[in-house]
Amino acid sequence: MASTPSFEDLPLEAVIRAAHYNHHHRSVQSGGMRAAVFGASDGLVSNAALILGVAAADPSPGVVRLAGVAGLIAGAVSMAAGEYVSMRAQAELFERELAVESRALRENPGLETLELLKIYEARGLEPELAQELAETMMSDPVTALGAHAREELGMDPDQLGSPVTAAAWSFVSFAVGAFIPLLPWLLGGGTAAIVATLVLGVVGALALGGLVGWLSGRSIPFAAARQAAIAVVAGGVTYGIGALVGVGA
């Protein structure tokens, strides 16, 4: 039987490489992946529902196409703007808190060292080890700021995310998701286009739900079915409302 390798004598860089090889973490804090997945999901569900709702009122195919294109453009712009403003505000809040913490580290390093020591003790470290670790962290200003940010604010100063990247991902992914249910109306109309929109919406929702399940490590079938159910309910509700209202209302 192969014995478990010992890493105690390896340098830190080698241990990090070995741990990364053993289990790989996906980046979940930059904002890009989250914006892309949710942007595509929102685009698919919202535009499919919009198109089905308008189509149920029995207008000409051109009206449905116009509604779908308008929904795609307006939704993509709105999603990108909202994502940018949200992440920009969050980043500015974090930056302000980092500035406050940085000033405290400069003005009263002794108190900040004691604060870090008490945090480590509360996490279960022995007083001597907590003291040593706190003093080591405080020996470098950048390391000290990172330690206090993670322990006090629950954030990593190096992973605040990019508002521009998140907005761009959100715009593109929403547009791609919204284009899927619109495609049948760019090629035709009528009942065939309605059925095709519904089918594409469900298939797209299954794919996106499965992707979310895979990224989160949850059950892929469950996540796919949940996303498809949401799309079906949203499309069914708007289709019913459209059919009741009609173009003559």
Secondary structure, 3 states (H helix, E strand, C coil): CCCCCCCCCCCHHHHHHHHHHHCCCCCCCCCHHHHHHHHHHHHHHHHHHHHHHHHHCCCCHHHHHHHHHHHHHHHHHHHHHHHHHHHHHHHHHHHHHHHHHHHHHHHCHHHHHHHHHHHHHHCCCCHHHHHHHHHHHHCCHHHHHHHHHHHHHCCCCCCCCCHHHHHHHHHHHHHHHHHHHHHHHHHCCHHHHHHHHHHHHHHHHHHHHHHHHHHHCCCHHHHHHHHHHHHHHHHHHHHHHHHHHCCCC
